[in-house]
Amino acid sequence: MAFDSTVISLFYIKKILQEDLDNVHILKGGNQNNNEAILRKFELGSNEKKLIGLCSDSVSEGVNMQQASALFHLDLPSVLRIAEQRVGRIERLDSPHKEVNIYWPDDSEQFALRSDFKLINTLNIANELIGVNLDLPTDLTRIQTKDYINNFEQKTEVEFTWEGISDAYGSVKDLIYGKIPIITEKQYDYLKGINADVKCKLSIGISYNPWIFFSIKGSKFRPSKWFFVDHKEKVHTEIPKICELLKTSLLNVNHWEDTWNSKVQLEFEKYIKTVKYYNYNLLSPKRRRTLETTKKILNRQLKKEKKRLQHQKDLKLITLLKDLLNTLDSNEISEGIDYYRYSDVWYKMLKPMLFEKKKQNKSFTKVVSLQSLVKDTSIEFCASALQNVLDSIPYERDLWTQVSACIVALPER
């Protein structure tokens, strides 16, 4: 895989490569239908060989290409997030490769872009404030690619973690390879070799403080996810925190049960209900913002419709508005709705309005966002559009059927 922020560069490089190679593809985003056939060539399990993908940054998020073993940065991104997303396309936990190679542009100091320095400054600030997932060399005060690539390779050989820069999955690996593992490498290798179809692995323990850990299977529409609910019924979703809680909580398990019983059922249902309630609030900020914006627009429209004279009221429209507002009530989460995909449904409705707002924006200082739609009192949905949304609400299977692994600790009583 190779990434460049400038599409014209991709076409030029493809022209050069095609003089010697046939299997070169460009993925530049936009038309997803055109990309899907090409993406399948790079996805896990693909049998394609000697394949090159030239990508723009519009395909650097939400796409897995882990069958590829190498990634080239044709330019150095000015935004740290983009650099992380590019690397994340092939650096996956389920990668079929023992190791992957990441290549960085070797510009001389005279030709290094200003964006190179911007990335370094951003990295340093982010590292100090929140920590970062991107592995870059430590000596970044000057753009000398050969120096820091050599440093990068030396540190990787001895599995060194640079001070302040953490591996995104380091805490997960520590559960097996760390100083205090929860299972041995021998056990892990044995489990990896099992070919049986295990729908869910369940362990039941008895502990002074009850808690539950479970992992949710990934799907075409969403990544897999981990949850840990502690004895105070607080939901944790950050992987490093969950790994820390697992290590300490497992030490406090007094003994393990062999069978499922009514007591386990009651505890499990309680925790599942807690996670369902919090799931809405655990969406990404953009998805929550989309749903909250929609809710405000629908509420405003409902109030206006109710104030109309009796003979002017559209009862069907009022019913549709009420029904859809019920699906967006974060205090009463609707059973079975997949809010991850539901946010996409509403974003498709709002996107044309947002585009129109941006087109009308003549001020370079004014930022147009979803909040701008809330402030625009002229924005309303027609009954047919609302009916289409109601008919296309995405539902998901019961949460328990999506669980791939679960450890539940019951209280001592």
C-alpha positions in Angstrom: 0.0 0.0 0.0 1.1 3.6 -0.7 -0.5 6.8 0.5 -0.3 10.3 -0.8 -2.5 13.3 0.0 -2.3 14.5 -3.6 -4.3 12.4 -6.1 -2.4 13.6 -9.2 0.7 12.1 -7.8 -1.0 8.7 -7.5 -1.9 8.7 -11.2 1.6 9.7 -12.2 3.1 7.0 -10.1 0.7 4.5 -11.5 1.7 5.4 -15.1 5.4 4.8 -14.2 4.7 1.5 -12.4 2.4 0.1 -15.2 5.4 0.1 -17.6 6.6 -3.0 -15.7 3.6 -4.1 -13.6 0.0 -4.8 -14.4 -1.5 -5.2 -10.9 -1.6 -1.6 -9.8 -4.8 0.0 -8.5 -5.8 3.5 -7.4 -8.1 4.0 -4.5 -9.1 7.6 -4.2 -12.4 7.5 -2.2 -15.5 9.2 -3.4 -17.3 6.4 -5.3 -17.4 3.5 -2.8 -18.7 1.1 -5.4 -15.6 1.5 -7.5 -13.4 1.0 -4.4 -15.1 -2.2 -3.0 -13.9 -4.6 -5.7 -10.3 -3.3 -5.3 -10.5 -3.4 -1.5 -11.4 -7.0 -1.6 -8.1 -7.8 -3.2 -6.3 -6.4 -0.1 -8.6 -7.7 2.7 -7.7 -10.5 5.0 -7.6 -13.9 3.3 -7.1 -12.5 -0.3 -5.1 -14.8 -2.6 -3.8 -11.9 -4.7 0.0 -11.6 -5.3 2.3 -8.8 -6.3 -0.4 -6.2 -5.8 0.1 -2.5 -5.3 -2.6 -0.1 -4.0 -2.1 3.7 -4.4 -4.4 5.4 -1.9 -5.5 8.9 -1.1 -6.2 9.8 2.5 -10.0 9.5 1.9 -9.5 5.7 2.2 -7.2 5.8 5.2 -10.0 5.4 7.8 -12.4 2.6 8.4 -10.8 0.3 5.8 -8.7 -2.8 6.6 -6.1 -4.0 4.2 -4.2 -6.4 6.4 -3.3 -8.8 3.6 -0.8 -6.2 2.6 2.6 -6.5 4.3 4.1 -3.0 3.6 3.0 0.6 3.6 4.7 3.6 2.0 4.1 7.2 3.0 4.7 9.0 -0.2 4.4 12.2 1.7 4.5 13.0 5.4 1.1 14.0 6.6 0.7 17.3 8.4 -1.9 15.8 10.8 -0.9 13.1 13.2 -4.3 11.4 13.0 -3.8 10.8 9.3 -0.4 9.2 9.8 -1.9 6.9 12.5 -4.8 6.0 10.2 -2.6 5.1 7.3 -0.5 2.7 9.4 -3.6 1.3 11.0 -4.8 -0.1 7.7 -2.3 -2.9 7.7 -1.1 -3.0 11.3 -4.0 -5.1 12.7 -4.2 -7.7 15.5 -5.4 -10.3 12.9 -2.7 -9.6 10.4 -1.5 -12.8 8.7 2.1 -11.4 8.7 4.5 -11.8 11.5 5.7 -8.3 10.9 4.8 -5.4 8.5 7.1 -2.8 7.1 6.3 1.0 7.1 8.4 3.3 4.9 8.8 7.0 5.3 9.8 9.6 2.6 13.5 10.3 2.6 13.5 14.0 1.8 16.7 16.0 2.2 16.5 18.9 4.7 16.4 21.4 1.8 13.3 19.7 0.3 11.5 18.7 3.5 8.0 20.3 3.6 6.8 22.6 6.3 4.2 20.0 7.0 7.0 17.6 8.2 7.8 20.0 11.0 4.1 20.5 11.8 3.7 16.7 12.2 6.7 16.6 14.6 5.4 19.5 16.7 1.9 17.9 16.8 3.4 14.6 17.8 5.4 16.2 20.7 2.3 18.1 22.0 0.0 15.1 21.7 2.6 12.8 23.3 2.9 15.2 26.3 -0.9 15.7 26.8 -2.6 12.4 25.9 0.0 9.9 24.5 -0.1 8.7 21.0 -0.4 5.3 19.1 2.0 6.1 16.3 5.5 4.7 16.5 8.0 7.3 15.3 11.7 7.6 16.1 12.7 9.6 19.2 15.2 12.0 17.5 12.8 14.2 15.6 14.3 17.6 16.2 15.5 17.6 12.6 14.3 15.9 9.4 17.0 13.3 8.9 15.1 10.3 7.7 18.0 7.9 7.5 19.0 8.6 11.1 15.6 8.0 12.6 14.8 5.0 10.4 18.0 3.4 11.7 16.9 4.2 15.2 13.4 2.8 14.5 14.8 -0.5 13.3 17.2 -0.9 16.2 14.4 -0.3 18.8 12.0 -2.6 17.0 14.6 -5.5 17.0 14.8 -5.4 20.8 11.0 -4.8 21.2 11.7 -1.4 22.7 8.9 1.0 23.4 10.0 4.6 23.1 9.4 6.6 26.2 6.0 8.3 26.0 5.0 6.6 22.8 2.8 3.6 23.4 1.8 0.7 21.1 -2.0 0.9 20.6 -2.3 -2.8 21.5 0.6 -3.0 23.9 -1.7 -3.5 26.9 -3.4 -6.4 25.1 -0.1 -8.1 24.3 0.9 -7.6 28.0 -2.0 -9.9 29.0 0.1 -12.7 27.4 3.7 -11.5 27.1 3.9 -9.0 30.0 5.4 -9.4 33.4 2.1 -10.4 35.0 0.2 -12.3 32.2 -3.3 -13.6 32.7 -2.5 -16.7 30.6 0.8 -18.3 29.6 2.2 -18.2 26.0 1.9 -22.0 26.0 -1.9 -21.7 26.7 -2.3 -18.9 24.1 -0.5 -21.0 21.4 -2.7 -24.0 22.3 -5.9 -21.9 21.9 -4.7 -20.4 18.6 -4.3 -24.0 17.2 -7.9 -25.0 18.0 -10.0 -25.4 14.9 -13.4 -25.9 16.6 -16.0 -23.2 16.1 -16.4 -21.6 19.5 -19.4 -19.3 19.5 -18.7 -17.9 22.9 -16.2 -18.7 25.6 -17.7 -18.1 29.1 -16.0 -18.2 32.5 -17.9 -17.8 35.8 -16.2 -16.7 38.9 -17.1 -15.8 42.5 -15.6 -12.5 43.9 -16.2 -10.1 46.7 -16.9 -7.3 44.1 -19.0 -8.5 41.1 -18.0 -7.4 37.6 -18.2 -8.5 34.0 -15.9 -8.4 30.9 -17.1 -9.3 27.4 -16.0 -8.8 23.9 -18.4 -8.0 21.0 -17.8 -9.5 17.6 -17.0 -7.2 14.8 -19.2 -7.0 11.7 -19.3 -5.4 8.3 -20.6 -2.2 9.8 -18.6 -1.9 13.1 -15.4 -2.9 14.7 -15.2 -5.4 17.5 -15.4 -3.9 21.0 -14.5 -4.7 24.6 -16.6 -3.8 27.7 -15.8 -4.0 31.4 -18.6 -3.2 33.9 -17.3 -2.8 37.4 -19.1 -3.4 40.7 -20.4 0.2 40.7 -21.9 -0.5 37.2 -19.5 1.9 35.5 -18.9 0.9 31.9 -15.3 1.0 30.7 -14.4 0.7 26.9 -10.8 1.9 26.8 -8.6 -1.1 26.1 -5.7 -0.1 28.4 -8.0 0.5 31.3 -9.9 -2.8 30.7 -6.6 -4.7 30.6 -5.6 -3.1 33.9 -9.0 -3.9 35.5 -8.8 -7.5 34.2 -5.4 -8.1 35.8 -6.5 -6.8 39.2 -10.0 -8.2 39.2 -8.9 -11.7 38.3 -6.7 -11.8 41.3 -9.7 -11.3 43.5 -11.7 -14.2 42.1 -12.0 -16.8 44.9 -13.1 -19.8 42.8 -14.6 -20.7 39.5 -18.0 -22.2 38.8 -18.6 -24.9 36.2 -22.3 -24.4 35.3 -24.7 -21.7 34.2 -27.5 -21.1 36.7 -30.3 -18.7 37.4 -28.0 -16.5 39.6 -25.6 -16.1 36.7 -28.6 -15.3 34.4 -29.8 -12.5 36.7 -26.4 -10.9 37.0 -25.7 -11.2 33.3 -29.0 -9.6 32.3 -28.4 -6.7 34.7 -25.0 -6.0 33.1 -26.3 -6.3 29.6 -29.0 -3.8 30.4 -26.4 -1.4 31.7 -24.3 -1.7 28.6 -27.3 -1.2 26.3 -28.1 2.0 28.2 -24.6 3.3 27.9 -24.0 2.1 24.3 -25.7 5.2 22.9 -23.4 7.4 24.8 -20.3 5.4 23.8 -20.7 6.3 20.2 -18.0 8.4 18.6 -18.4 12.2 19.2 -19.4 12.7 15.5 -22.1 10.0 15.6 -23.5 11.3 18.9 -23.5 14.9 17.5 -25.4 13.7 14.4 -28.1 12.0 16.6 -28.3 15.0 19.0 -28.6 17.5 16.1 -31.4 15.4 14.6 -33.2 15.2 17.9 -33.1 19.0 18.3 -34.4 19.6 14.8 -37.2 17.1 15.2 -38.2 18.6 18.6 -38.3 22.1 17.1 -40.4 20.9 14.2 -42.8 19.0 16.4 -43.4 22.1 18.6 -44.1 24.2 15.5 -46.5 21.6 14.2 -48.4 21.4 17.4 -48.8 25.2 17.5 -50.6 25.2 14.1 -54.3 25.7 14.0 -56.4 22.6 14.4 -57.4 22.4 10.8 -53.8 23.0 9.6 -52.1 20.3 11.7 -50.7 17.3 9.9 -51.5 14.4 12.2 -49.4 11.9 10.2 -46.4 14.2 10.4 -46.8 14.7 14.2 -47.0 10.9 14.7 -43.9 10.4 12.6 -42.0 13.1 14.6 -43.0 11.5 17.9 -42.1 8.0 16.8 -38.6 9.0 15.6 -38.0 11.1 18.7 -38.7 8.0 20.8 -35.9 6.2 18.9 -33.5 9.1 19.8 -34.2 9.4 23.5 -30.9 8.6 25.2 -32.8 8.0 28.5 -35.0 5.3 27.0 -32.8 3.4 24.5 -35.0 1.6 22.0 -34.5 -2.1 22.1 -32.5 -3.6 19.2 -31.7 -0.4 17.3 -28.1 -0.3 15.9 -27.3 3.3 16.8 -23.9 3.0 15.1 -25.6 2.6 11.7 -28.6 4.6 12.7 -26.4 7.7 12.9 -25.3 7.0 9.3 -29.0 7.1 8.2 -29.5 10.5 9.8 -26.1 11.9 8.6 -27.2 11.1 5.0 -30.3 13.2 5.6 -28.3 16.1 7.1 -25.4 16.0 4.7 -27.1 17.8 1.8 -28.3 20.6 4.2 -24.8 20.9 5.6 -23.3 21.1 2.1 -25.8 23.8 1.1 -24.9 25.8 4.3 -21.2 25.5 3.4 -21.8 26.6 -0.1 -23.7 29.7 1.1 -21.0 30.6 3.6 -19.2 33.7 2.4 -17.1 34.2 5.5 -13.7 32.6 5.8 -13.9 33.0 9.6 -17.3 31.3 10.2 -17.2 27.6 10.7 -20.2 25.6 9.4 -21.0 22.5 11.4 -23.9 20.4 12.5 -24.7 23.0 15.1 -25.3 25.5 12.3 -28.3 23.3 11.2 -29.8 23.5 14.7 -29.6 27.3 14.6 -31.4 27.4 11.2 -35.1 27.4 12.1 -36.1 27.0 8.5 -34.8 23.5 8.3 -37.6 20.9 8.5 -38.2 17.3 7.3 -41.1 16.3 5.1 -43.4 13.4 6.0 -42.2 11.1 3.2 -38.5 11.6 4.2 -39.3 10.8 7.8 -41.3 7.7 6.8 -38.4 6.5 4.8 -36.1 6.8 7.9 -38.7 5.0 10.0 -38.8 2.2 7.5 -35.1 1.9 7.2 -34.1 1.9 11.0 -31.2 -0.6 11.2 -31.7 -3.2 13.9 -29.2 -5.6 15.4 -29.3 -9.0 17.0 -29.6 -9.2 20.8 -26.3 -8.0 22.4 -25.7 -11.4 24.1 -25.7 -13.2 20.7 -22.8 -10.9 19.6 -20.6 -11.8 22.6 -17.5 -13.8 21.6 -15.9 -14.1 25.1 -17.2 -13.3 28.6 -15.9 -13.4 32.1 -18.5 -12.8 34.8 -17.7 -12.5 38.5 -20.7 -13.1 40.8 -20.9 -11.6 44.3 -20.3 -13.8 47.4 -23.8 -14.3 48.9 
